[in-house]
């Protein structure tokens, strides 16, 4: 599935493997040598889509097969956020107990996005979220 392709809502019901456009988004968002990002990237092949957003956007609830891959080091969630340089979309990644749990696409447009923006538009890609007075 490309970034411009329409999201197949049936993927949510089937607990389908994470589609290619979401994988590409996660890989760009989690780029770099941050140890938490490295551990979360290792979880992508073992993740499944288990829920979607009721608004119809492509935000995805994720579940990782915990028997196949260890958790990422502890860090407060959300784990990463970025905006797209289209001035319309932003992206937030949440984890639970060190595992990928939700990738959420936000939009300031009145229209609900039906697909993921091109990951190349992330500005800047992969920025860890660190609450004030906390270390990564």
C-alpha positions in Angstrom: 0.0 0.0 0.0 1.4 3.4 -0.9 1.1 6.6 1.2 -1.6 7.7 -1.3 -3.6 4.5 -1.1 -6.9 4.4 0.7 -6.8 2.6 4.0 -8.7 -0.7 4.0 -10.9 -0.5 7.1 -11.3 -4.3 7.1 -7.7 -4.5 8.1 -8.7 -3.4 11.6 -11.3 -6.1 12.0 -8.9 -8.9 10.8 -6.0 -7.9 13.0 -4.0 -7.6 9.8 -0.3 -7.1 9.6 0.7 -3.5 9.6 0.3 -2.1 6.0 3.3 -0.9 4.1 2.5 2.8 4.4 2.2 2.5 8.2 5.5 0.6 8.3 7.2 3.3 6.2 5.8 6.0 8.5 7.0 4.1 11.6 10.5 3.5 10.1 10.9 7.2 9.3 9.4 8.3 12.7 11.7 5.9 14.6 14.9 6.6 12.6 18.2 7.0 14.3 20.1 5.4 17.1 18.0 6.2 20.1 17.8 2.9 22.0 14.1 3.1 22.5 13.5 3.8 18.8 15.8 0.9 17.9 13.8 -1.5 20.1 10.5 -0.2 18.7 11.6 -0.6 15.1 12.4 -4.3 15.9 8.8 -4.7 16.9 7.3 -3.6 13.6 7.5 -7.1 11.9 5.6 -8.6 14.9 2.9 -5.9 15.1 -0.7 -6.2 13.9 -3.4 -3.6 13.4 -6.1 -4.3 16.0 -8.2 -1.1 15.9 -8.9 2.1 14.0 -10.2 5.5 14.8 -14.0 6.0 14.8 -13.6 9.2 12.8 -12.4 7.2 9.8 -8.9 8.5 9.7 -6.1 6.0 9.2 -4.9 6.1 12.8 -4.1 2.6 13.9 -4.2 0.7 17.2 -1.3 -1.7 17.2 -0.6 -4.9 19.1 2.8 -6.6 19.2 3.4 -10.3 19.7 5.2 -10.1 23.0 6.5 -13.6 22.8 8.5 -12.7 19.7 10.3 -9.5 20.7 11.3 -7.8 23.9 9.9 -4.5 25.1 11.6 -1.2 24.5 13.4 0.5 27.4 11.0 2.4 29.6 10.0 5.9 28.5 6.9 8.0 29.1 4.3 7.7 26.3 3.7 9.4 23.8 7.1 8.1 22.6 7.5 10.3 19.5 5.8 13.1 17.7 6.3 15.1 14.6 4.5 17.4 12.2 4.4 17.1 8.5 5.7 20.1 6.5 2.3 20.3 4.7 1.0 22.3 7.7 -2.0 20.1 8.0 -1.0 16.8 9.7 0.8 15.8 12.8 1.7 12.3 14.1 1.9 10.9 17.6 3.2 7.4 18.5 2.1 5.8 21.8 3.5 2.7 23.5 2.2 0.6 26.4 4.7 -1.3 28.6 7.4 -0.8 26.0 5.4 -2.0 23.0 3.9 -0.2 20.1 0.3 0.6 20.8 -1.1 3.4 18.7 0.0 5.6 15.7 -2.3 8.6 15.5 -2.6 11.0 12.6 -3.9 14.4 13.5 -5.2 17.0 11.1 -6.3 20.6 11.2 -8.3 20.2 8.1 -12.1 20.0 8.1 -11.8 16.9 6.0 -10.9 13.6 7.7 -7.7 12.2 6.1 -8.3 8.9 4.4 -4.6 7.9 3.9 -1.2 8.5 5.5 0.8 11.5 4.2 4.1 10.7 2.5 6.6 10.0 5.3 9.2 12.1 3.5 7.0 15.1 4.5 7.8 14.6 8.2 9.5 17.6 9.6 11.7 16.7 11.5 11.4 12.9 11.2 11.8 10.9 14.4 11.9 13.2 17.4 11.7 11.6 20.8 9.1 13.0 23.2 10.7 13.9 26.5 8.5 15.6 29.1 10.2 18.6 30.8 12.6 17.7 33.6 12.9 14.1 32.4 15.8 12.4 30.6 15.5 10.2 27.5 
